[in-house]
Amino acid sequence: MESPNHRSLGHEIRLELLSQQLTVTQLADDIGVSRQTIYNWINGKNRPRWTHLVALSESLAMPMHRLIGAPTSWGEPCQVF
């Protein structure tokens, strides 16, 4: 199993959708993108722009470091885009 710092962006989005019982449509509407865009992020076909990362973080009430795989403290690995 992946450690929390090595999870992909798509994996994190998928977990939060399930956890919060949200649909892809609800998330897409909330941040102003299409459902297909969300599916592409989840499946790793492309990455969101910075403004969409901020919107995802706010909409899902998720810390940015979890979305982008940044270290939560010094010495932890960081996911490379």
N, CA, C and O atoms as a Maestro MAE file, in Angstrom:
{
 s_m_m2io_version
 :::
 2.0.0
}

f_m_ct {
 s_m_title
 :::
 protein
 m_atom[324] {
  # First column is atom index #
  i_m_mmod_type
  r_m_x_coord
  r_m_y_coord
  r_m_z_coord
  i_m_residue_number
  s_m_chain_name
  s_m_pdb_residue_name
  s_m_pdb_atom_name
  i_m_atomic_number
  :::
  1 25 0.841 -1.195 0.000 1 A "MET " " N  " 7
  2 3 0.000 0.000 0.000 1 A "MET " " CA " 6
  3 2 0.877 1.245 0.000 1 A "MET " " C  " 6
  4 15 1.957 1.258 0.590 1 A "MET " " O  " 8
  5 25 0.403 2.285 -0.664 2 A "GLU " " N  " 7
  6 3 1.163 3.521 -0.757 2 A "GLU " " CA " 6
  7 2 1.147 4.261 0.565 2 A "GLU " " C  " 6
  8 15 0.146 4.253 1.281 2 A "GLU " " O  " 8
  9 25 2.258 4.899 0.885 3 A "SER " " N  " 7
  10 3 2.264 5.748 2.070 3 A "SER " " CA " 6
  11 2 1.522 7.035 1.723 3 A "SER " " C  " 6
  12 15 1.403 7.372 0.545 3 A "SER " " O  " 8
  13 25 1.019 7.765 2.725 4 A "PRO " " N  " 7
  14 3 0.269 8.992 2.441 4 A "PRO " " CA " 6
  15 2 1.040 9.994 1.600 4 A "PRO " " C  " 6
  16 15 0.433 10.749 0.841 4 A "PRO " " O  " 8
  17 25 2.370 10.021 1.714 5 A "ASN " " N  " 7
  18 3 3.152 10.992 0.955 5 A "ASN " " CA " 6
  19 2 3.398 10.569 -0.485 5 A "ASN " " C  " 6
  20 15 3.888 11.366 -1.284 5 A "ASN " " O  " 8
  21 25 3.070 9.330 -0.830 6 A "HIS " " N  " 7
  22 3 3.325 8.858 -2.177 6 A "HIS " " CA " 6
  23 2 2.053 8.594 -2.955 6 A "HIS " " C  " 6
  24 15 2.111 8.054 -4.059 6 A "HIS " " O  " 8
  25 25 0.948 8.948 -2.427 7 A "ARG " " N  " 7
  26 3 -0.309 8.783 -3.146 7 A "ARG " " CA " 6
  27 2 -0.388 9.788 -4.276 7 A "ARG " " C  " 6
  28 15 0.112 10.908 -4.171 7 A "ARG " " O  " 8
  29 25 -1.012 9.377 -5.340 8 A "SER " " N  " 7
  30 3 -1.171 10.279 -6.477 8 A "SER " " CA " 6
  31 2 -2.289 11.279 -6.212 8 A "SER " " C  " 6
  32 15 -3.134 11.086 -5.339 8 A "SER " " O  " 8
  33 25 -2.266 12.336 -6.981 9 A "LEU " " N  " 7
  34 3 -3.325 13.341 -6.903 9 A "LEU " " CA " 6
  35 2 -4.685 12.685 -7.133 9 A "LEU " " C  " 6
  36 15 -5.638 12.930 -6.393 9 A "LEU " " O  " 8
  37 25 -4.761 11.852 -8.166 10 A "GLY " " N  " 7
  38 3 -6.020 11.176 -8.472 10 A "GLY " " CA " 6
  39 2 -6.512 10.311 -7.334 10 A "GLY " " C  " 6
  40 15 -7.707 10.266 -7.043 10 A "GLY " " O  " 8
  41 25 -5.581 9.621 -6.690 11 A "HIS " " N  " 7
  42 3 -5.944 8.775 -5.553 11 A "HIS " " CA " 6
  43 2 -6.512 9.622 -4.416 11 A "HIS " " C  " 6
  44 15 -7.511 9.255 -3.797 11 A "HIS " " O  " 8
  45 25 -5.876 10.743 -4.153 12 A "GLU " " N  " 7
  46 3 -6.347 11.633 -3.085 12 A "GLU " " CA " 6
  47 2 -7.742 12.185 -3.395 12 A "GLU " " C  " 6
  48 15 -8.599 12.247 -2.513 12 A "GLU " " O  " 8
  49 25 -7.962 12.583 -4.642 13 A "ILE " " N  " 7
  50 3 -9.285 13.089 -5.030 13 A "ILE " " CA " 6
  51 2 -10.326 11.990 -4.857 13 A "ILE " " C  " 6
  52 15 -11.394 12.224 -4.292 13 A "ILE " " O  " 8
  53 25 -10.014 10.799 -5.342 14 A "ARG " " N  " 7
  54 3 -10.944 9.667 -5.240 14 A "ARG " " CA " 6
  55 2 -11.288 9.363 -3.784 14 A "ARG " " C  " 6
  56 15 -12.455 9.155 -3.451 14 A "ARG " " O  " 8
  57 25 -10.270 9.336 -2.909 15 A "LEU " " N  " 7
  58 3 -10.516 9.077 -1.487 15 A "LEU " " CA " 6
  59 2 -11.440 10.115 -0.870 15 A "LEU " " C  " 6
  60 15 -12.357 9.783 -0.119 15 A "LEU " " O  " 8
  61 25 -11.184 11.373 -1.198 16 A "GLU " " N  " 7
  62 3 -12.018 12.435 -0.626 16 A "GLU " " CA " 6
  63 2 -13.448 12.394 -1.153 16 A "GLU " " C  " 6
  64 15 -14.389 12.635 -0.397 16 A "GLU " " O  " 8
  65 25 -13.621 12.094 -2.422 17 A "LEU " " N  " 7
  66 3 -14.976 11.977 -2.969 17 A "LEU " " CA " 6
  67 2 -15.746 10.887 -2.219 17 A "LEU " " C  " 6
  68 15 -16.901 11.083 -1.842 17 A "LEU " " O  " 8
  69 25 -15.102 9.748 -2.007 18 A "LEU " " N  " 7
  70 3 -15.754 8.652 -1.283 18 A "LEU " " CA " 6
  71 2 -16.018 9.034 0.166 18 A "LEU " " C  " 6
  72 15 -17.110 8.812 0.689 18 A "LEU " " O  " 8
  73 25 -15.013 9.608 0.804 19 A "SER " " N  " 7
  74 3 -15.124 9.985 2.212 19 A "SER " " CA " 6
  75 2 -16.251 10.989 2.456 19 A "SER " " C  " 6
  76 15 -16.983 10.899 3.442 19 A "SER " " O  " 8
  77 25 -16.371 11.936 1.544 20 A "GLN " " N  " 7
  78 3 -17.369 12.994 1.712 20 A "GLN " " CA " 6
  79 2 -18.676 12.694 0.986 20 A "GLN " " C  " 6
  80 15 -19.598 13.510 0.978 20 A "GLN " " O  " 8
  81 25 -18.741 11.515 0.381 21 A "GLN " " N  " 7
  82 3 -19.926 11.085 -0.370 21 A "GLN " " CA " 6
  83 2 -20.347 12.126 -1.412 21 A "GLN " " C  " 6
  84 15 -21.517 12.489 -1.532 21 A "GLN " " O  " 8
  85 25 -19.344 12.584 -2.154 22 A "LEU " " N  " 7
  86 3 -19.577 13.537 -3.233 22 A "LEU " " CA " 6
  87 2 -19.464 12.816 -4.567 22 A "LEU " " C  " 6
  88 15 -18.770 11.807 -4.685 22 A "LEU " " O  " 8
  89 25 -20.144 13.339 -5.555 23 A "THR " " N  " 7
  90 3 -20.005 12.804 -6.910 23 A "THR " " CA " 6
  91 2 -18.998 13.653 -7.679 23 A "THR " " C  " 6
  92 15 -18.695 14.785 -7.301 23 A "THR " " O  " 8
  93 25 -18.498 13.089 -8.746 24 A "VAL " " N  " 7
  94 3 -17.603 13.838 -9.620 24 A "VAL " " CA " 6
  95 2 -18.328 15.067 -10.155 24 A "VAL " " C  " 6
  96 15 -17.736 16.140 -10.267 24 A "VAL " " O  " 8
  97 25 -19.600 14.913 -10.482 25 A "THR " " N  " 7
  98 3 -20.394 16.038 -10.989 25 A "THR " " CA " 6
  99 2 -20.470 17.163 -9.962 25 A "THR " " C  " 6
  100 15 -20.323 18.333 -10.315 25 A "THR " " O  " 8
  101 25 -20.697 16.823 -8.705 26 A "GLN " " N  " 7
  102 3 -20.778 17.846 -7.658 26 A "GLN " " CA " 6
  103 2 -19.451 18.593 -7.520 26 A "GLN " " C  " 6
  104 15 -19.424 19.820 -7.418 26 A "GLN " " O  " 8
  105 25 -18.357 17.840 -7.518 27 A "LEU " " N  " 7
  106 3 -17.047 18.478 -7.399 27 A "LEU " " CA " 6
  107 2 -16.766 19.358 -8.614 27 A "LEU " " C  " 6
  108 15 -16.304 20.490 -8.475 27 A "LEU " " O  " 8
  109 25 -17.044 18.836 -9.792 28 A "ALA " " N  " 7
  110 3 -16.811 19.606 -11.017 28 A "ALA " " CA " 6
  111 2 -17.602 20.908 -11.010 28 A "ALA " " C  " 6
  112 15 -17.066 21.967 -11.334 28 A "ALA " " O  " 8
  113 25 -18.875 20.826 -10.639 29 A "ASP " " N  " 7
  114 3 -19.713 22.030 -10.577 29 A "ASP " " CA " 6
  115 2 -19.177 23.020 -9.552 29 A "ASP " " C  " 6
  116 15 -19.186 24.229 -9.782 29 A "ASP " " O  " 8
  117 25 -18.710 22.504 -8.424 30 A "ASP " " N  " 7
  118 3 -18.236 23.372 -7.348 30 A "ASP " " CA " 6
  119 2 -16.985 24.147 -7.746 30 A "ASP " " C  " 6
  120 15 -16.828 25.306 -7.361 30 A "ASP " " O  " 8
  121 25 -16.097 23.522 -8.512 31 A "ILE " " N  " 7
  122 3 -14.857 24.226 -8.856 31 A "ILE " " CA " 6
  123 2 -14.857 24.781 -10.278 31 A "ILE " " C  " 6
  124 15 -13.886 25.410 -10.697 31 A "ILE " " O  " 8
  125 25 -15.932 24.553 -11.017 32 A "GLY " " N  " 7
  126 3 -16.077 25.181 -12.328 32 A "GLY " " CA " 6
  127 2 -15.342 24.504 -13.468 32 A "GLY " " C  " 6
  128 15 -14.840 25.172 -14.373 32 A "GLY " " O  " 8
  129 25 -15.277 23.171 -13.427 33 A "VAL " " N  " 7
  130 3 -14.678 22.418 -14.530 33 A "VAL " " CA " 6
  131 2 -15.664 21.325 -14.953 33 A "VAL " " C  " 6
  132 15 -16.689 21.118 -14.304 33 A "VAL " " O  " 8
  133 25 -15.347 20.639 -16.036 34 A "SER " " N  " 7
  134 3 -16.222 19.558 -16.495 34 A "SER " " CA " 6
  135 2 -15.960 18.276 -15.718 34 A "SER " " C  " 6
  136 15 -14.917 18.119 -15.083 34 A "SER " " O  " 8
  137 25 -16.919 17.368 -15.778 35 A "ARG " " N  " 7
  138 3 -16.730 16.047 -15.162 35 A "ARG " " CA " 6
  139 2 -15.544 15.340 -15.793 35 A "ARG " " C  " 6
  140 15 -14.768 14.676 -15.105 35 A "ARG " " O  " 8
  141 25 -15.406 15.486 -17.110 36 A "GLN " " N  " 7
  142 3 -14.301 14.827 -17.808 36 A "GLN " " CA " 6
  143 2 -12.954 15.321 -17.296 36 A "GLN " " C  " 6
  144 15 -12.002 14.548 -17.196 36 A "GLN " " O  " 8
  145 25 -12.876 16.591 -16.977 37 A "THR " " N  " 7
  146 3 -11.636 17.143 -16.423 37 A "THR " " CA " 6
  147 2 -11.292 16.459 -15.103 37 A "THR " " C  " 6
  148 15 -10.142 16.083 -14.878 37 A "THR " " O  " 8
  149 25 -12.286 16.297 -14.233 38 A "ILE " " N  " 7
  150 3 -12.059 15.614 -12.953 38 A "ILE " " CA " 6
  151 2 -11.615 14.175 -13.201 38 A "ILE " " C  " 6
  152 15 -10.659 13.703 -12.585 38 A "ILE " " O  " 8
  153 25 -12.306 13.480 -14.100 39 A "TYR " " N  " 7
  154 3 -11.923 12.102 -14.419 39 A "TYR " " CA " 6
  155 2 -10.494 12.039 -14.944 39 A "TYR " " C  " 6
  156 15 -9.752 11.118 -14.602 39 A "TYR " " O  " 8
  157 25 -10.102 12.995 -15.763 40 A "ASN " " N  " 7
  158 3 -8.732 13.018 -16.284 40 A "ASN " " CA " 6
  159 2 -7.715 13.200 -15.162 40 A "ASN " " C  " 6
  160 15 -6.651 12.582 -15.190 40 A "ASN " " O  " 8
  161 25 -8.028 14.039 -14.173 41 A "TRP " " N  " 7
  162 3 -7.135 14.215 -13.030 41 A "TRP " " CA " 6
  163 2 -7.055 12.925 -12.222 41 A "TRP " " C  " 6
  164 15 -5.970 12.495 -11.832 41 A "TRP " " O  " 8
  165 25 -8.210 12.309 -11.974 42 A "ILE " " N  " 7
  166 3 -8.251 11.074 -11.193 42 A "ILE " " CA " 6
  167 2 -7.451 9.975 -11.881 42 A "ILE " " C  " 6
  168 15 -6.732 9.222 -11.224 42 A "ILE " " O  " 8
  169 25 -7.573 9.884 -13.190 43 A "ASN " " N  " 7
  170 3 -6.902 8.822 -13.942 43 A "ASN " " CA " 6
  171 2 -5.475 9.174 -14.367 43 A "ASN " " C  " 6
  172 15 -4.809 8.385 -15.038 43 A "ASN " " O  " 8
  173 25 -5.011 10.361 -13.974 44 A "GLY " " N  " 7
  174 3 -3.640 10.752 -14.257 44 A "GLY " " CA " 6
  175 2 -3.369 11.133 -15.704 44 A "GLY " " C  " 6
  176 15 -2.217 11.157 -16.138 44 A "GLY " " O  " 8
  177 25 -4.428 11.430 -16.452 45 A "LYS " " N  " 7
  178 3 -4.239 11.809 -17.860 45 A "LYS " " CA " 6
  179 2 -3.698 13.219 -18.000 45 A "LYS " " C  " 6
  180 15 -2.990 13.522 -18.960 45 A "LYS " " O  " 8
  181 25 -4.023 14.076 -17.056 46 A "ASN " " N  " 7
  182 3 -3.438 15.416 -17.003 46 A "ASN " " CA " 6
  183 2 -3.531 15.945 -15.595 46 A "ASN " " C  " 6
  184 15 -4.149 15.329 -14.727 46 A "ASN " " O  " 8
  185 25 -2.926 17.071 -15.373 47 A "ARG " " N  " 7
  186 3 -2.853 17.681 -14.044 47 A "ARG " " CA " 6
  187 2 -3.594 19.014 -14.024 47 A "ARG " " C  " 6
  188 15 -3.639 19.726 -15.027 47 A "ARG " " O  " 8
  189 25 -4.169 19.339 -12.879 48 A "PRO " " N  " 7
  190 3 -4.863 20.629 -12.779 48 A "PRO " " CA " 6
  191 2 -3.892 21.801 -12.750 48 A "PRO " " C  " 6
  192 15 -2.744 21.672 -12.323 48 A "PRO " " O  " 8
  193 25 -4.379 22.941 -13.212 49 A "ARG " " N  " 7
  194 3 -3.639 24.201 -13.067 49 A "ARG " " CA " 6
  195 2 -3.612 24.564 -11.586 49 A "ARG " " C  " 6
  196 15 -4.380 24.044 -10.776 49 A "ARG " " O  " 8
  197 25 -2.709 25.464 -11.268 50 A "TRP " " N  " 7
  198 3 -2.584 25.894 -9.868 50 A "TRP " " CA " 6
  199 2 -3.920 26.412 -9.324 50 A "TRP " " C  " 6
  200 15 -4.296 26.085 -8.198 50 A "TRP " " O  " 8
  201 25 -4.631 27.207 -10.104 51 A "THR " " N  " 7
  202 3 -5.905 27.760 -9.626 51 A "THR " " CA " 6
  203 2 -6.908 26.646 -9.329 51 A "THR " " C  " 6
  204 15 -7.711 26.758 -8.404 51 A "THR " " O  " 8
  205 25 -6.856 25.573 -10.120 52 A "HIS " " N  " 7
  206 3 -7.761 24.448 -9.864 52 A "HIS " " CA " 6
  207 2 -7.316 23.634 -8.655 52 A "HIS " " C  " 6
  208 15 -8.151 23.081 -7.939 52 A "HIS " " O  " 8
  209 25 -6.009 23.556 -8.423 53 A "LEU " " N  " 7
  210 3 -5.526 22.896 -7.206 53 A "LEU " " CA " 6
  211 2 -6.028 23.628 -5.964 53 A "LEU " " C  " 6
  212 15 -6.456 23.007 -4.991 53 A "LEU " " O  " 8
  213 25 -5.968 24.948 -6.014 54 A "VAL " " N  " 7
  214 3 -6.466 25.746 -4.890 54 A "VAL " " CA " 6
  215 2 -7.964 25.496 -4.704 54 A "VAL " " C  " 6
  216 15 -8.431 25.311 -3.580 54 A "VAL " " O  " 8
  217 25 -8.713 25.491 -5.806 55 A "ALA " " N  " 7
  218 3 -10.155 25.244 -5.732 55 A "ALA " " CA " 6
  219 2 -10.451 23.839 -5.202 55 A "ALA " " C  " 6
  220 15 -11.379 23.659 -4.413 55 A "ALA " " O  " 8
  221 25 -9.673 22.848 -5.627 56 A "LEU " " N  " 7
  222 3 -9.844 21.479 -5.118 56 A "LEU " " CA " 6
  223 2 -9.603 21.441 -3.614 56 A "LEU " " C  " 6
  224 15 -10.382 20.855 -2.862 56 A "LEU " " O  " 8
  225 25 -8.524 22.067 -3.193 57 A "SER " " N  " 7
  226 3 -8.178 22.109 -1.777 57 A "SER " " CA " 6
  227 2 -9.308 22.725 -0.958 57 A "SER " " C  " 6
  228 15 -9.675 22.207 0.097 57 A "SER " " O  " 8
  229 25 -9.848 23.818 -1.444 58 A "GLU " " N  " 7
  230 3 -10.932 24.494 -0.733 58 A "GLU " " CA " 6
  231 2 -12.219 23.684 -0.776 58 A "GLU " " C  " 6
  232 15 -12.884 23.522 0.247 58 A "GLU " " O  " 8
  233 25 -12.573 23.182 -1.934 59 A "SER " " N  " 7
  234 3 -13.828 22.449 -2.097 59 A "SER " " CA " 6
  235 2 -13.844 21.165 -1.278 59 A "SER " " C  " 6
  236 15 -14.868 20.808 -0.695 59 A "SER " " O  " 8
  237 25 -12.710 20.471 -1.233 60 A "LEU " " N  " 7
  238 3 -12.636 19.207 -0.510 60 A "LEU " " CA " 6
  239 2 -12.177 19.395 0.933 60 A "LEU " " C  " 6
  240 15 -12.057 18.424 1.681 60 A "LEU " " O  " 8
  241 25 -11.921 20.643 1.324 61 A "ALA " " N  " 7
  242 3 -11.418 20.959 2.665 61 A "ALA " " CA " 6
  243 2 -10.202 20.086 2.976 61 A "ALA " " C  " 6
  244 15 -10.118 19.436 4.018 61 A "ALA " " O  " 8
  245 25 -9.275 20.101 2.035 62 A "MET " " N  " 7
  246 3 -8.098 19.258 2.082 62 A "MET " " CA " 6
  247 2 -6.847 20.107 2.066 62 A "MET " " C  " 6
  248 15 -6.762 21.044 1.273 62 A "MET " " O  " 8
  249 25 -5.869 19.817 2.913 63 A "PRO " " N  " 7
  250 3 -4.639 20.594 2.868 63 A "PRO " " CA " 6
  251 2 -3.938 20.439 1.514 63 A "PRO " " C  " 6
  252 15 -3.920 19.351 0.939 63 A "PRO " " O  " 8
  253 25 -3.379 21.506 1.028 64 A "MET " " N  " 7
  254 3 -2.711 21.489 -0.273 64 A "MET " " CA " 6
  255 2 -1.595 20.451 -0.317 64 A "MET " " C  " 6
  256 15 -1.417 19.780 -1.333 64 A "MET " " O  " 8
  257 25 -0.844 20.312 0.769 65 A "HIS " " N  " 7
  258 3 0.278 19.371 0.754 65 A "HIS " " CA " 6
  259 2 -0.187 17.944 0.476 65 A "HIS " " C  " 6
  260 15 0.559 17.155 -0.106 65 A "HIS " " O  " 8
  261 25 -1.397 17.606 0.880 66 A "ARG " " N  " 7
  262 3 -1.912 16.267 0.583 66 A "ARG " " CA " 6
  263 2 -2.228 16.110 -0.895 66 A "ARG " " C  " 6
  264 15 -1.997 15.049 -1.476 66 A "ARG " " O  " 8
  265 25 -2.751 17.155 -1.497 67 A "LEU " " N  " 7
  266 3 -3.079 17.094 -2.923 67 A "LEU " " CA " 6
  267 2 -1.836 16.951 -3.789 67 A "LEU " " C  " 6
  268 15 -1.820 16.164 -4.736 67 A "LEU " " O  " 8
  269 25 -0.807 17.702 -3.470 68 A "ILE " " N  " 7
  270 3 0.359 17.719 -4.350 68 A "ILE " " CA " 6
  271 2 1.473 16.785 -3.892 68 A "ILE " " C  " 6
  272 15 2.503 16.676 -4.558 68 A "ILE " " O  " 8
  273 25 1.278 16.115 -2.769 69 A "GLY " " N  " 7
  274 3 2.289 15.179 -2.308 69 A "GLY " " CA " 6
  275 2 3.509 15.838 -1.717 69 A "GLY " " C  " 6
  276 15 4.586 15.242 -1.680 69 A "GLY " " O  " 8
  277 25 3.351 17.078 -1.248 70 A "ALA " " N  " 7
  278 3 4.483 17.786 -0.649 70 A "ALA " " CA " 6
  279 2 4.751 17.228 0.743 70 A "ALA " " C  " 6
  280 15 3.854 16.684 1.386 70 A "ALA " " O  " 8
  281 25 5.982 17.365 1.199 71 A "PRO " " N  " 7
  282 3 6.300 16.862 2.533 71 A "PRO " " CA " 6
  283 2 5.545 17.647 3.598 71 A "PRO " " C  " 6
  284 15 5.302 18.845 3.458 71 A "PRO " " O  " 8
  285 25 5.186 16.949 4.653 72 A "THR " " N  " 7
  286 3 4.505 17.609 5.760 72 A "THR " " CA " 6
  287 2 5.505 18.075 6.806 72 A "THR " " C  " 6
  288 15 5.175 18.886 7.670 72 A "THR " " O  " 8
  289 25 6.730 17.561 6.727 73 A "SER " " N  " 7
  290 3 7.800 18.030 7.602 73 A "SER " " CA " 6
  291 2 9.124 17.791 6.892 73 A "SER " " C  " 6
  292 15 9.176 17.048 5.912 73 A "SER " " O  " 8
  293 25 10.155 18.390 7.358 74 A "TRP " " N  " 7
  294 3 11.473 18.244 6.727 74 A "TRP " " CA " 6
  295 2 11.898 16.792 6.746 74 A "TRP " " C  " 6
  296 15 11.688 16.074 7.723 74 A "TRP " " O  " 8
  297 25 12.500 16.377 5.649 75 A "GLY " " N  " 7
  298 3 13.026 15.026 5.567 75 A "GLY " " CA " 6
  299 2 12.085 14.014 4.952 75 A "GLY " " C  " 6
  300 15 12.501 12.893 4.657 75 A "GLY " " O  " 8
  301 25 10.808 14.381 4.746 76 A "GLU " " N  " 7
  302 3 9.874 13.471 4.114 76 A "GLU " " CA " 6
  303 2 9.942 13.653 2.608 76 A "GLU " " C  " 6
  304 15 10.190 14.756 2.123 76 A "GLU " " O  " 8
  305 25 9.722 12.575 1.869 77 A "PRO " " N  " 7
  306 3 9.792 12.681 0.400 77 A "PRO " " CA " 6
  307 2 8.672 13.526 -0.177 77 A "PRO " " C  " 6
  308 15 7.613 13.679 0.432 77 A "PRO " " O  " 8
  309 25 8.912 14.061 -1.332 78 A "CYS " " N  " 7
  310 3 7.929 14.865 -2.049 78 A "CYS " " CA " 6
  311 2 7.652 14.231 -3.401 78 A "CYS " " C  " 6
  312 15 8.582 13.850 -4.113 78 A "CYS " " O  " 8
  313 25 6.391 14.116 -3.757 79 A "GLN " " N  " 7
  314 3 6.004 13.578 -5.065 79 A "GLN " " CA " 6
  315 2 6.411 14.551 -6.143 79 A "GLN " " C  " 6
  316 15 6.185 15.753 -6.012 79 A "GLN " " O  " 8
  317 25 7.002 14.057 -7.195 80 A "VAL " " N  " 7
  318 3 7.421 14.901 -8.306 80 A "VAL " " CA " 6
  319 2 6.358 14.842 -9.385 80 A "VAL " " C  " 6
  320 15 5.877 13.762 -9.729 80 A "VAL " " O  " 8
  321 25 5.985 16.001 -9.923 81 A "PHE " " N  " 7
  322 3 4.976 16.054 -10.971 81 A "PHE " " CA " 6
  323 2 5.575 15.633 -12.283 81 A "PHE " " C  " 6
  324 15 4.881 15.609 -13.300 81 A "PHE " " O  " 8
  :::
 }
 m_bond[323] {
  # First column is bond index #
  i_m_from
  i_m_to
  i_m_order
  :::
  1 1 2 1
  2 2 3 1
  3 3 4 2
  4 3 5 1
  5 5 6 1
  6 6 7 1
  7 7 8 2
  8 7 9 1
  9 9 10 1
  10 10 11 1
  11 11 12 2
  12 11 13 1
  13 13 14 1
  14 14 15 1
  15 15 16 2
  16 15 17 1
  17 17 18 1
  18 18 19 1
  19 19 20 2
  20 19 21 1
  21 21 22 1
  22 22 23 1
  23 23 24 2
  24 23 25 1
  25 25 26 1
  26 26 27 1
  27 27 28 2
  28 27 29 1
  29 29 30 1
  30 30 31 1
  31 31 32 2
  32 31 33 1
  33 33 34 1
  34 34 35 1
  35 35 36 2
  36 35 37 1
  37 37 38 1
  38 38 39 1
  39 39 40 2
  40 39 41 1
  41 41 42 1
  42 42 43 1
  43 43 44 2
  44 43 45 1
  45 45 46 1
  46 46 47 1
  47 47 48 2
  48 47 49 1
  49 49 50 1
  50 50 51 1
  51 51 52 2
  52 51 53 1
  53 53 54 1
  54 54 55 1
  55 55 56 2
  56 55 57 1
  57 57 58 1
  58 58 59 1
  59 59 60 2
  60 59 61 1
  61 61 62 1
  62 62 63 1
  63 63 64 2
  64 63 65 1
  65 65 66 1
  66 66 67 1
  67 67 68 2
  68 67 69 1
  69 69 70 1
  70 70 71 1
  71 71 72 2
  72 71 73 1
  73 73 74 1
  74 74 75 1
  75 75 76 2
  76 75 77 1
  77 77 78 1
  78 78 79 1
  79 79 80 2
  80 79 81 1
  81 81 82 1
  82 82 83 1
  83 83 84 2
  84 83 85 1
  85 85 86 1
  86 86 87 1
  87 87 88 2
  88 87 89 1
  89 89 90 1
  90 90 91 1
  91 91 92 2
  92 91 93 1
  93 93 94 1
  94 94 95 1
  95 95 96 2
  96 95 97 1
  97 97 98 1
  98 98 99 1
  99 99 100 2
  100 99 101 1
  101 101 102 1
  102 102 103 1
  103 103 104 2
  104 103 105 1
  105 105 106 1
  106 106 107 1
  107 107 108 2
  108 107 109 1
  109 109 110 1
  110 110 111 1
  111 111 112 2
  112 111 113 1
  113 113 114 1
  114 114 115 1
  115 115 116 2
  116 115 117 1
  117 117 118 1
  118 118 119 1
  119 119 120 2
  120 119 121 1
  121 121 122 1
  122 122 123 1
  123 123 124 2
  124 123 125 1
  125 125 126 1
  126 126 127 1
  127 127 128 2
  128 127 129 1
  129 129 130 1
  130 130 131 1
  131 131 132 2
  132 131 133 1
  133 133 134 1
  134 134 135 1
  135 135 136 2
  136 135 137 1
  137 137 138 1
  138 138 139 1
  139 139 140 2
  140 139 141 1
  141 141 142 1
  142 142 143 1
  143 143 144 2
  144 143 145 1
  145 145 146 1
  146 146 147 1
  147 147 148 2
  148 147 149 1
  149 149 150 1
  150 150 151 1
  151 151 152 2
  152 151 153 1
  153 153 154 1
  154 154 155 1
  155 155 156 2
  156 155 157 1
  157 157 158 1
  158 158 159 1
  159 159 160 2
  160 159 161 1
  161 161 162 1
  162 162 163 1
  163 163 164 2
  164 163 165 1
  165 165 166 1
  166 166 167 1
  167 167 168 2
  168 167 169 1
  169 169 170 1
  170 170 171 1
  171 171 172 2
  172 171 173 1
  173 173 174 1
  174 174 175 1
  175 175 176 2
  176 175 177 1
  177 177 178 1
  178 178 179 1
  179 179 180 2
  180 179 181 1
  181 181 182 1
  182 182 183 1
  183 183 184 2
  184 183 185 1
  185 185 186 1
  186 186 187 1
  187 187 188 2
  188 187 189 1
  189 189 190 1
  190 190 191 1
  191 191 192 2
  192 191 193 1
  193 193 194 1
  194 194 195 1
  195 195 196 2
  196 195 197 1
  197 197 198 1
  198 198 199 1
  199 199 200 2
  200 199 201 1
  201 201 202 1
  202 202 203 1
  203 203 204 2
  204 203 205 1
  205 205 206 1
  206 206 207 1
  207 207 208 2
  208 207 209 1
  209 209 210 1
  210 210 211 1
  211 211 212 2
  212 211 213 1
  213 213 214 1
  214 214 215 1
  215 215 216 2
  216 215 217 1
  217 217 218 1
  218 218 219 1
  219 219 220 2
  220 219 221 1
  221 221 222 1
  222 222 223 1
  223 223 224 2
  224 223 225 1
  225 225 226 1
  226 226 227 1
  227 227 228 2
  228 227 229 1
  229 229 230 1
  230 230 231 1
  231 231 232 2
  232 231 233 1
  233 233 234 1
  234 234 235 1
  235 235 236 2
  236 235 237 1
  237 237 238 1
  238 238 239 1
  239 239 240 2
  240 239 241 1
  241 241 242 1
  242 242 243 1
  243 243 244 2
  244 243 245 1
  245 245 246 1
  246 246 247 1
  247 247 248 2
  248 247 249 1
  249 249 250 1
  250 250 251 1
  251 251 252 2
  252 251 253 1
  253 253 254 1
  254 254 255 1
  255 255 256 2
  256 255 257 1
  257 257 258 1
  258 258 259 1
  259 259 260 2
  260 259 261 1
  261 261 262 1
  262 262 263 1
  263 263 264 2
  264 263 265 1
  265 265 266 1
  266 266 267 1
  267 267 268 2
  268 267 269 1
  269 269 270 1
  270 270 271 1
  271 271 272 2
  272 271 273 1
  273 273 274 1
  274 274 275 1
  275 275 276 2
  276 275 277 1
  277 277 278 1
  278 278 279 1
  279 279 280 2
  280 279 281 1
  281 281 282 1
  282 282 283 1
  283 283 284 2
  284 283 285 1
  285 285 286 1
  286 286 287 1
  287 287 288 2
  288 287 289 1
  289 289 290 1
  290 290 291 1
  291 291 292 2
  292 291 293 1
  293 293 294 1
  294 294 295 1
  295 295 296 2
  296 295 297 1
  297 297 298 1
  298 298 299 1
  299 299 300 2
  300 299 301 1
  301 301 302 1
  302 302 303 1
  303 303 304 2
  304 303 305 1
  305 305 306 1
  306 306 307 1
  307 307 308 2
  308 307 309 1
  309 309 310 1
  310 310 311 1
  311 311 312 2
  312 311 313 1
  313 313 314 1
  314 314 315 1
  315 315 316 2
  316 315 317 1
  317 317 318 1
  318 318 319 1
  319 319 320 2
  320 319 321 1
  321 321 322 1
  322 322 323 1
  323 323 324 2
  :::
 }
}
